[in-house]
Amino acid sequence: MNISILFTAFGLSFLLHFGIQKVFIFFKKFDDFNHRSSHKTLATRTGGIGIFSTLLVISLFYYFQGIELFDYSLFIPLGIMFVVGVYDDFYHADFKLKFFLQIIVAKILIDQGYVISNYHGLFGQNEIPWLLAQLSTVFVFLVIVNAINFIDGIDGLAITEVIKAILVIEFFSQSLNPLYNLGSLIIASLLPLYYYNFKKKRKVFLGDSGSLLLGSIIFIYVLTTLSKEYSFSYDLNLNKALFVVLILLYPLFDLLRVFVIRILNRKSPFVADQNHIHHKLSINKNLSSFETIFIINISSLFLLFIYILI
């Protein structure tokens, strides 16, 4: 991808985040303060709107020139997840409704060819029946999307996990990934959010519109990695299933841990709290968001590279 496109995406994203926040502040649409809030200043949950708008504007510009940067049909499932997230940010949608819509999106992606048809030796299985493939794909979609959504609790953590996942998958790809342009645009549009996340005043958060959108993109990346078309560079012979699990180790582990704790405490696993590992580090251990993100990512990357070396 031309570097000028990435600079354009970065600049457009920066301006859109600023402008969209101004509109939301004008209409007094702020992020609520409550016992779970990690911020004590005015903030808006508009990051996802800025990211999706940046991706849409740039894609439309090149679409009308007959240039396909990536598979534009992905805008259908991604757009649905984005709208679900926006609705949730405004009206706090019931988790059953969100689950139902997520299953529909998973089915759309399956029909577009994003399906887990091979377990790559996991549970002693390789090629699996079509029905099991579809059920597995829906399950993995729900897990990944909600895992990314659950870690969006402190400044910069979710966007760092997403950027890390994209970069690691691209780095170990033997050939140019078909999602390379999409991933590059997403990273370019995410980078300005570091500035807006860590501002002292008038912060911009991802919101559910952003976390559900990014979770869907990571799911698509995972399915591309598990496909036959994806090969490892550097003559590596890695198990693909374990490889993607290690890339997403923190969100997956934190999701499982929080679910178990809430169920043992006889609470709904979907009721938000501050039992996440990143909350324990940032609040109980009094670490900054930057220190928490550094510890989490260094730990997960260390385990990934230990596996690669072994």
DRENDO-1510 file (C-alpha; in Angstrom, 1 decimal, always signed):
<recs>
REC; n; res; u; v; w
REC; 1; MET; +0.0; +0.0; +0.0 .
REC; 2; ASN; +1.2; +3.5; -0.9 .
REC; 3; ILE; +2.5; +5.3; +2.2 .
REC; 4; SER; +0.5; +8.4; +1.3 .
REC; 5; ILE; -2.7; +6.4; +1.8 .
REC; 6; LEU; -1.6; +5.5; +5.4 .
REC; 7; PHE; -0.7; +9.2; +6.2 .
REC; 8; THR; -4.1; +10.2; +4.8 .
REC; 9; ALA; -5.8; +7.6; +6.9 .
REC; 10; PHE; -3.9; +8.8; +10.0 .
REC; 11; GLY; -4.7; +12.5; +9.4 .
REC; 12; LEU; -8.3; +11.9; +8.5 .
REC; 13; SER; -8.7; +9.7; +11.6 .
REC; 14; PHE; -7.2; +12.4; +13.8 .
REC; 15; LEU; -9.5; +15.1; +12.4 .
REC; 16; LEU; -12.6; +12.9; +12.5 .
REC; 17; HIS; -12.0; +11.9; +16.2 .
REC; 18; PHE; -11.7; +15.6; +17.0 .
REC; 19; GLY; -14.8; +16.7; +15.0 .
REC; 20; ILE; -17.0; +13.8; +16.0 .
REC; 21; GLN; -16.2; +14.4; +19.7 .
REC; 22; LYS; -17.1; +18.1; +19.3 .
REC; 23; VAL; -20.5; +17.1; +17.9 .
REC; 24; PHE; -21.1; +14.7; +20.8 .
REC; 25; ILE; -20.0; +17.3; +23.4 .
REC; 26; PHE; -22.4; +19.8; +21.8 .
REC; 27; PHE; -25.3; +17.4; +22.2 .
REC; 28; LYS; -24.1; +16.5; +25.8 .
REC; 29; LYS; -23.4; +12.8; +24.9 .
REC; 30; PHE; -20.7; +12.0; +27.4 .
REC; 31; ASP; -19.4; +8.8; +28.8 .
REC; 32; ASP; -21.1; +8.1; +32.1 .
REC; 33; PHE; -19.2; +8.3; +35.4 .
REC; 34; ASN; -19.7; +5.3; +37.6 .
REC; 35; HIS; -17.9; +3.0; +40.0 .
REC; 36; ARG; -16.2; +1.2; +37.1 .
REC; 37; SER; -14.9; +4.4; +35.4 .
REC; 38; SER; -11.1; +4.6; +35.0 .
REC; 39; HIS; -11.4; +8.3; +34.1 .
REC; 40; LYS; -12.4; +11.4; +36.0 .
REC; 41; THR; -12.7; +13.8; +33.1 .
REC; 42; LEU; -15.1; +14.4; +30.3 .
REC; 43; ALA; -14.9; +11.7; +27.7 .
REC; 44; THR; -16.9; +10.4; +24.7 .
REC; 45; ARG; -17.3; +6.8; +23.4 .
REC; 46; THR; -16.7; +7.9; +19.8 .
REC; 47; GLY; -13.5; +6.2; +18.8 .
REC; 48; GLY; -15.3; +3.4; +16.9 .
REC; 49; ILE; -17.2; +6.0; +14.9 .
REC; 50; GLY; -14.0; +7.7; +13.9 .
REC; 51; ILE; -12.3; +4.5; +12.9 .
REC; 52; PHE; -15.2; +3.2; +10.8 .
REC; 53; SER; -15.7; +6.6; +9.2 .
REC; 54; THR; -12.1; +6.8; +8.2 .
REC; 55; LEU; -12.2; +3.3; +6.7 .
REC; 56; LEU; -15.4; +4.0; +4.9 .
REC; 57; VAL; -14.3; +7.4; +3.4 .
REC; 58; ILE; -11.0; +6.1; +2.1 .
REC; 59; SER; -12.6; +2.9; +0.7 .
REC; 60; LEU; -15.3; +4.9; -1.1 .
REC; 61; PHE; -12.7; +7.3; -2.6 .
REC; 62; TYR; -10.8; +4.4; -4.1 .
REC; 63; TYR; -13.9; +2.4; -4.9 .
REC; 64; PHE; -15.2; +5.1; -7.3 .
REC; 65; GLN; -11.7; +5.1; -9.0 .
REC; 66; GLY; -12.2; +1.3; -9.6 .
REC; 67; ILE; -9.4; +0.4; -7.0 .
REC; 68; GLU; -10.2; -2.4; -4.6 .
REC; 69; LEU; -7.9; -2.0; -1.5 .
REC; 70; PHE; -9.5; -5.1; +0.1 .
REC; 71; ASP; -12.7; -7.1; -0.1 .
REC; 72; TYR; -15.3; -4.4; +0.2 .
REC; 73; SER; -18.0; -7.0; +0.8 .
REC; 74; LEU; -16.6; -7.1; +4.4 .
REC; 75; PHE; -18.3; -3.8; +5.0 .
REC; 76; ILE; -21.6; -5.7; +5.4 .
REC; 77; PRO; -20.7; -7.8; +8.5 .
REC; 78; LEU; -18.3; -5.1; +9.8 .
REC; 79; GLY; -21.0; -2.4; +9.3 .
REC; 80; ILE; -23.6; -4.5; +11.2 .
REC; 81; MET; -21.2; -5.0; +14.1 .
REC; 82; PHE; -20.4; -1.3; +14.1 .
REC; 83; VAL; -24.1; -0.3; +14.2 .
REC; 84; VAL; -24.8; -2.8; +17.0 .
REC; 85; GLY; -21.9; -1.2; +19.0 .
REC; 86; VAL; -23.2; +2.3; +18.4 .
REC; 87; TYR; -26.7; +1.3; +19.5 .
REC; 88; ASP; -25.1; -0.3; +22.6 .
REC; 89; ASP; -23.1; +2.8; +23.4 .
REC; 90; PHE; -26.3; +4.9; +23.3 .
REC; 91; TYR; -29.0; +2.6; +24.7 .
REC; 92; HIS; -27.1; -0.3; +26.5 .
REC; 93; ALA; -28.5; -3.1; +24.5 .
REC; 94; ASP; -29.5; -6.4; +26.1 .
REC; 95; PHE; -26.7; -8.9; +25.9 .
REC; 96; LYS; -29.1; -11.5; +24.4 .
REC; 97; LEU; -29.9; -9.1; +21.5 .
REC; 98; LYS; -26.1; -8.5; +20.9 .
REC; 99; PHE; -25.4; -12.2; +21.0 .
REC; 100; PHE; -28.2; -12.9; +18.4 .
REC; 101; LEU; -26.9; -10.2; +16.1 .
REC; 102; GLN; -23.3; -11.5; +16.5 .
REC; 103; ILE; -24.4; -15.0; +15.5 .
REC; 104; ILE; -26.1; -13.5; +12.3 .
REC; 105; VAL; -22.8; -11.7; +11.5 .
REC; 106; ALA; -20.8; -14.9; +12.1 .
REC; 107; LYS; -23.1; -16.7; +9.6 .
REC; 108; ILE; -22.6; -13.9; +7.0 .
REC; 109; LEU; -18.9; -14.3; +7.3 .
REC; 110; ILE; -19.2; -18.1; +7.0 .
REC; 111; ASP; -21.1; -17.6; +3.8 .
REC; 112; GLN; -18.3; -15.3; +2.6 .
REC; 113; GLY; -15.8; -18.1; +3.1 .
REC; 114; TYR; -14.5; -17.3; +6.6 .
REC; 115; VAL; -15.0; -20.7; +8.2 .
REC; 116; ILE; -12.9; -23.0; +10.4 .
REC; 117; SER; -12.8; -26.2; +8.4 .
REC; 118; ASN; -9.6; -27.6; +9.9 .
REC; 119; TYR; -8.6; -27.9; +13.6 .
REC; 120; HIS; -4.9; -28.2; +12.7 .
REC; 121; GLY; -4.4; -31.1; +15.1 .
REC; 122; LEU; -6.4; -29.5; +18.0 .
REC; 123; PHE; -8.2; -32.2; +20.0 .
REC; 124; GLY; -6.6; -34.7; +17.5 .
REC; 125; GLN; -8.7; -33.3; +14.7 .
REC; 126; ASN; -7.9; -31.9; +11.3 .
REC; 127; GLU; -10.6; -31.7; +8.6 .
REC; 128; ILE; -14.0; -31.5; +10.2 .
REC; 129; PRO; -17.6; -31.9; +9.0 .
REC; 130; TRP; -19.4; -28.8; +7.6 .
REC; 131; LEU; -21.9; -28.5; +10.4 .
REC; 132; LEU; -19.2; -28.7; +13.1 .
REC; 133; ALA; -17.1; -26.2; +11.0 .
REC; 134; GLN; -20.0; -23.7; +11.1 .
REC; 135; LEU; -20.7; -24.2; +14.8 .
REC; 136; SER; -17.0; -23.8; +15.6 .
REC; 137; THR; -16.8; -20.7; +13.6 .
REC; 138; VAL; -19.7; -19.1; +15.3 .
REC; 139; PHE; -18.3; -20.0; +18.7 .
REC; 140; VAL; -14.8; -18.6; +17.9 .
REC; 141; PHE; -16.4; -15.4; +16.5 .
REC; 142; LEU; -18.4; -14.9; +19.8 .
REC; 143; VAL; -15.3; -15.6; +21.9 .
REC; 144; ILE; -12.9; -13.2; +20.0 .
REC; 145; VAL; -15.4; -10.4; +19.6 .
REC; 146; ASN; -16.4; -10.4; +23.3 .
REC; 147; ALA; -12.8; -11.0; +24.4 .
REC; 148; ILE; -11.7; -7.7; +22.7 .
REC; 149; ASN; -14.8; -6.0; +24.0 .
REC; 150; PHE; -14.0; -7.1; +27.6 .
REC; 151; ILE; -10.4; -5.7; +27.7 .
REC; 152; ASP; -11.5; -2.2; +26.6 .
REC; 153; GLY; -11.3; -1.1; +30.2 .
REC; 154; ILE; -8.2; +1.1; +30.5 .
REC; 155; ASP; -6.6; +3.6; +28.2 .
REC; 156; GLY; -4.9; +2.1; +25.2 .
REC; 157; LEU; -5.2; -1.6; +26.0 .
REC; 158; ALA; -7.7; -2.8; +23.4 .
REC; 159; ILE; -6.1; -0.8; +20.6 .
REC; 160; THR; -2.7; -2.1; +21.5 .
REC; 161; GLU; -3.9; -5.7; +21.5 .
REC; 162; VAL; -5.5; -5.2; +18.1 .
REC; 163; ILE; -2.4; -3.5; +16.6 .
REC; 164; LYS; -0.1; -6.2; +18.1 .
REC; 165; ALA; -2.3; -9.0; +16.7 .
REC; 166; ILE; -2.3; -7.5; +13.2 .
REC; 167; LEU; +1.5; -6.8; +13.2 .
REC; 168; VAL; +2.4; -10.3; +14.5 .
REC; 169; ILE; +0.2; -12.1; +11.9 .
REC; 170; GLU; +1.6; -9.9; +9.1 .
REC; 171; PHE; +5.2; -10.3; +10.3 .
REC; 172; PHE; +5.1; -14.1; +10.2 .
REC; 173; SER; +3.2; -14.3; +6.9 .
REC; 174; GLN; +5.3; -15.8; +4.1 .
REC; 175; SER; +3.5; -13.8; +1.4 .
REC; 176; LEU; +1.4; -10.6; +1.4 .
REC; 177; ASN; -1.7; -11.2; +3.4 .
REC; 178; PRO; -5.0; -10.5; +1.5 .
REC; 179; LEU; -6.0; -8.4; +4.5 .
REC; 180; TYR; -2.8; -6.4; +4.5 .
REC; 181; ASN; -4.4; -3.2; +3.2 .
REC; 182; LEU; -7.3; -3.5; +5.6 .
REC; 183; GLY; -5.0; -4.1; +8.5 .
REC; 184; SER; -2.7; -1.2; +7.5 .
REC; 185; LEU; -5.7; +1.2; +7.3 .
REC; 186; ILE; -7.0; +0.0; +10.7 .
REC; 187; ILE; -3.6; +0.6; +12.3 .
REC; 188; ALA; -3.3; +4.0; +10.8 .
REC; 189; SER; -6.7; +5.0; +12.0 .
REC; 190; LEU; -6.1; +3.6; +15.5 .
REC; 191; LEU; -2.8; +5.4; +16.1 .
REC; 192; PRO; -4.4; +8.8; +16.8 .
REC; 193; LEU; -6.5; +7.2; +19.5 .
REC; 194; TYR; -3.4; +6.9; +21.7 .
REC; 195; TYR; -3.3; +10.7; +21.8 .
REC; 196; TYR; -7.0; +10.9; +22.5 .
REC; 197; ASN; -7.0; +8.0; +25.0 .
REC; 198; PHE; -4.2; +9.5; +27.1 .
REC; 199; LYS; -5.3; +13.1; +27.1 .
REC; 200; LYS; -5.8; +14.7; +30.5 .
REC; 201; LYS; -9.1; +16.2; +29.3 .
REC; 202; ARG; -11.7; +15.4; +26.7 .
REC; 203; LYS; -10.7; +11.8; +26.2 .
REC; 204; VAL; -12.0; +9.7; +23.3 .
REC; 205; PHE; -12.7; +6.0; +24.0 .
REC; 206; LEU; -13.3; +3.2; +21.6 .
REC; 207; GLY; -16.8; +2.5; +22.9 .
REC; 208; ASP; -18.6; -0.7; +22.0 .
REC; 209; SER; -18.8; +0.5; +18.4 .
REC; 210; GLY; -15.0; +0.3; +18.2 .
REC; 211; SER; -14.4; -2.8; +20.2 .
REC; 212; LEU; -17.0; -4.8; +18.4 .
REC; 213; LEU; -15.7; -3.6; +15.0 .
REC; 214; LEU; -12.1; -4.4; +15.9 .
REC; 215; GLY; -13.0; -7.7; +17.4 .
REC; 216; SER; -14.7; -8.6; +14.1 .
REC; 217; ILE; -11.6; -7.6; +12.1 .
REC; 218; ILE; -9.3; -9.7; +14.4 .
REC; 219; PHE; -11.6; -12.6; +13.9 .
REC; 220; ILE; -11.3; -12.3; +10.1 .
REC; 221; TYR; -7.5; -12.1; +10.5 .
REC; 222; VAL; -7.6; -15.2; +12.6 .
REC; 223; LEU; -9.6; -17.1; +10.0 .
REC; 224; THR; -7.2; -16.0; +7.3 .
REC; 225; THR; -4.3; -17.2; +9.4 .
REC; 226; LEU; -6.0; -20.6; +9.8 .
REC; 227; SER; -6.7; -21.0; +6.1 .
REC; 228; LYS; -4.6; -23.0; +3.7 .
REC; 229; GLU; -3.4; -19.8; +2.0 .
REC; 230; TYR; -1.5; -18.6; +5.0 .
REC; 231; SER; +2.0; -19.9; +5.3 .
REC; 232; PHE; +4.7; -19.1; +7.9 .
REC; 233; SER; +7.9; -17.2; +6.9 .
REC; 234; TYR; +11.4; -18.1; +8.1 .
REC; 235; ASP; +10.7; -21.8; +7.5 .
REC; 236; LEU; +8.7; -22.1; +10.7 .
REC; 237; ASN; +6.5; -25.1; +11.2 .
REC; 238; LEU; +4.0; -23.9; +13.8 .
REC; 239; ASN; +0.6; -25.1; +14.8 .
REC; 240; LYS; -1.7; -22.4; +13.5 .
REC; 241; ALA; -4.4; -22.9; +16.1 .
REC; 242; LEU; -1.9; -22.5; +19.0 .
REC; 243; PHE; -0.2; -19.6; +17.1 .
REC; 244; VAL; -3.4; -17.5; +17.1 .
REC; 245; VAL; -4.3; -18.5; +20.6 .
REC; 246; LEU; -0.9; -17.2; +21.8 .
REC; 247; ILE; -1.3; -14.0; +19.9 .
REC; 248; LEU; -4.7; -13.4; +21.6 .
REC; 249; LEU; -3.6; -15.0; +24.9 .
REC; 250; TYR; -4.4; -12.1; +27.2 .
REC; 251; PRO; -8.0; -11.3; +25.9 .
REC; 252; LEU; -8.9; -15.0; +25.8 .
REC; 253; PHE; -7.4; -15.8; +29.2 .
REC; 254; ASP; -9.0; -12.7; +30.8 .
REC; 255; LEU; -12.4; -13.5; +29.3 .
REC; 256; LEU; -12.3; -17.1; +30.6 .
REC; 257; ARG; -11.1; -15.9; +34.0 .
REC; 258; VAL; -13.7; -13.3; +34.4 .
REC; 259; PHE; -16.5; -15.6; +33.3 .
REC; 260; VAL; -15.5; -18.3; +35.8 .
REC; 261; ILE; -15.2; -15.7; +38.7 .
REC; 262; ARG; -18.7; -14.3; +37.9 .
REC; 263; ILE; -20.3; -17.7; +37.6 .
REC; 264; LEU; -18.7; -18.9; +40.9 .
REC; 265; ASN; -20.1; -15.7; +42.5 .
REC; 266; ARG; -23.5; -16.5; +41.1 .
REC; 267; LYS; -23.5; -13.4; +38.9 .
REC; 268; SER; -24.3; -13.0; +35.2 .
REC; 269; PRO; -21.0; -13.4; +33.2 .
REC; 270; PHE; -22.1; -10.4; +31.2 .
REC; 271; VAL; -22.4; -7.9; +34.1 .
REC; 272; ALA; -19.4; -5.6; +34.0 .
REC; 273; ASP; -17.1; -5.3; +37.0 .
REC; 274; GLN; -13.5; -4.6; +37.8 .
REC; 275; ASN; -12.2; -8.2; +38.2 .
REC; 276; HIS; -10.2; -8.0; +35.0 .
REC; 277; ILE; -6.5; -8.5; +35.2 .
REC; 278; HIS; -5.8; -5.0; +33.8 .
REC; 279; HIS; -8.0; -3.5; +36.6 .
REC; 280; LYS; -6.1; -5.5; +39.2 .
REC; 281; LEU; -2.8; -4.1; +37.9 .
REC; 282; SER; -3.9; -0.5; +37.3 .
REC; 283; ILE; -6.1; -0.1; +40.4 .
REC; 284; ASN; -4.9; -2.6; +43.1 .
REC; 285; LYS; -1.2; -2.3; +42.2 .
REC; 286; ASN; -1.5; +1.4; +41.3 .
REC; 287; LEU; +0.2; +1.0; +38.0 .
REC; 288; SER; -0.4; +3.5; +35.2 .
REC; 289; SER; -2.2; +2.4; +32.0 .
REC; 290; PHE; +1.1; +2.5; +30.1 .
REC; 291; GLU; +2.8; +0.2; +32.7 .
REC; 292; THR; -0.2; -2.2; +32.7 .
REC; 293; ILE; -0.2; -2.4; +28.9 .
REC; 294; PHE; +3.6; -2.9; +28.8 .
REC; 295; ILE; +3.4; -5.8; +31.3 .
REC; 296; ILE; +0.5; -7.5; +29.6 .
REC; 297; ASN; +2.0; -7.3; +26.1 .
REC; 298; ILE; +5.5; -8.2; +27.0 .
REC; 299; SER; +4.3; -11.2; +28.9 .
REC; 300; SER; +2.1; -12.5; +26.0 .
REC; 301; LEU; +4.8; -11.8; +23.4 .
REC; 302; PHE; +7.4; -13.6; +25.6 .
REC; 303; LEU; +5.3; -16.7; +25.7 .
REC; 304; LEU; +4.7; -16.5; +21.9 .
REC; 305; PHE; +8.4; -16.3; +21.1 .
REC; 306; ILE; +9.2; -19.0; +23.5 .
REC; 307; TYR; +6.8; -21.3; +21.6 .
REC; 308; ILE; +8.4; -20.2; +18.3 .
REC; 309; LEU; +11.9; -20.9; +19.5 .
REC; 310; ILE; +11.0; -24.2; +21.0 .
</recs>
